[in-house]
Amino acid sequence: MNKGLILAAVLMGALALSGCATTYGPASFAGGYSDSQLAHDTFSVSFNGNAWVSGQKAADLALLRAAELASESGYPYFVILQSNSHANVGSYTDMPTTNLMTGQVTPGSTTVFSKPGSTLIVKGLRRRESNSLNSDNVVSAMKMKYGI
């Protein structure tokens, strides 16, 4: 058997066993969060999921990361200054298959997928304001909701 085919089969199996959904953590090939500090109290946070993550979960995990950053930076509260949800749409087509007994060719099928994402600009606050969120409460609620 061709060594390239064996290697491809092993890699596909490893990917299948590693799970489908994006896990919560820094950005990788399967998705995750990224962040940057825009000012001493202002942060940009993005979370990008894969095709098995809902838009709501991507938004929640961006909110979780924003709350973590606020808390880690000494801000017990934060406000969302800007919020943007998006989706990257793509597709792939399976290879056609040939029945070796009959010679019949079955065309490949095309699958369309959407990878949701959410970007937030947040400002940390030392004191509670009317529209602010409690950093620790958000962290606790999101971790409980998603079993993190």
N, C-alpha and C positions, 0 to 999 in steps of 0.2 A: 504494500500500500504506500502511496505517496506520503513522504514525511510532512510535507506542507499541509496535506489534508488532515493528518493526525494532529498536528499542532493546532490547526484551526478548530477541530472538534474539541480538543482539550480546553482551549481558550473560551469557546462558546459555553462549554459546561461550567467552567469556573465563573463566568459572568452570570449564568443562570442561577447558580448556587449562592451567589453573593447578594441576591435579592434585587427587586426591581425598583422599589421606591427610593427616592432621594433621602439620605439620612441627614440629620441636623449636624452641621459642622462646616468648616471652611470650604470654600468652593473647590470642586474637583471635576473630573470629566462627567460625573453623574449628577452634578448640581451642588448647591450649598450656598452659604452666605459669603459676602465680601463687604467690607466697610472701610470708610476713611473719615478722618477727622477734618472738618472744614474750618472750624474755629475752636477756641478752647472749650466751648460748650455746645457745639453743633456738629452733627455727624450725618453722613450719608450711608445708608444701609441698603443692600440689595440681597434678595434671595431668589435664586433660580432653581426651579424644580425640573424633573424630567417628565416623560409622558405619563407616568403613573402618579403624579402629584396634582391635586386639585388647585385651582386658583386661590381658593380660600386658605388652604394649608400654606401655600407660598406666602400669602399676605400675613398669616399668623406667625410664620417662622421669621419673616422680616421684622415683625413687631417684637418678637422674642429677642432677636439679636439687638434691636434698638434699646430695649429695656436693659439688657445685660450691659451694653456699653455705657448707658447712663449711670447705672448702679456702680459699675467698675470705676467710673470717672468721678464718683462722689456726688452724683445728682440723684436724690431720692425720687424726683419727679421729672417728667419730660412732656413736651408737647410735639405733636406732629405738625411740621410746617408745610410739608408737601408730601403727597402720596401718588404713586403711579403704578398701575398694574398693567402687565403686558403678557403677550404669549408669542413664542417663536414657533411657527408652524413649519413642518417639514414632512417629507415622505420618503419611503424606500420601496423598492420593487424586488421581490424574490426572484431568484434565477428560475428560468423555465426548467421543467423536468422532462425526461424522455423515458418512456417505458421501453426497456431493452428487448422485451419479448415481441411487442407489436410495432415499435418504432413511433408510437403516438407521442406527440409533444404537447405538454400542458403548459400554457404560458404562465409566467410569474404573476403574482398578484401584487397590487400596490396598496400599501398601508399609509394613511395620513395620520400624523400625530401632532399634538400641541404640547409645548413645554412652557408652563406658566412661570411668571416672575413678578416680583414686587419690589419697588424701590421707595424708600422713605428718606426724607430729610427731617431730622429731629433735633430739638434743642433741649439740653438738660437744664433743670431748674433746681434751685436749692430750697425753694418754698412752693407749697401747693398753690396753684392757680385754678380758676374755675374750669378750664378745659384741659387740665393736665392729667396725666396718668401716673399712678404710683409704680415706679420701676420694679420694686420687689413683688408687688401683687401681680403684675403682668408676667414676670418670669415664672412665678409659682403656677399661675393659671395656665399658661401655655405649655409648661413642662408636664403638668398633670393631664391636660387635654390630649397630648400626643405621646405620653409615656416616655418622656425624655429624662 
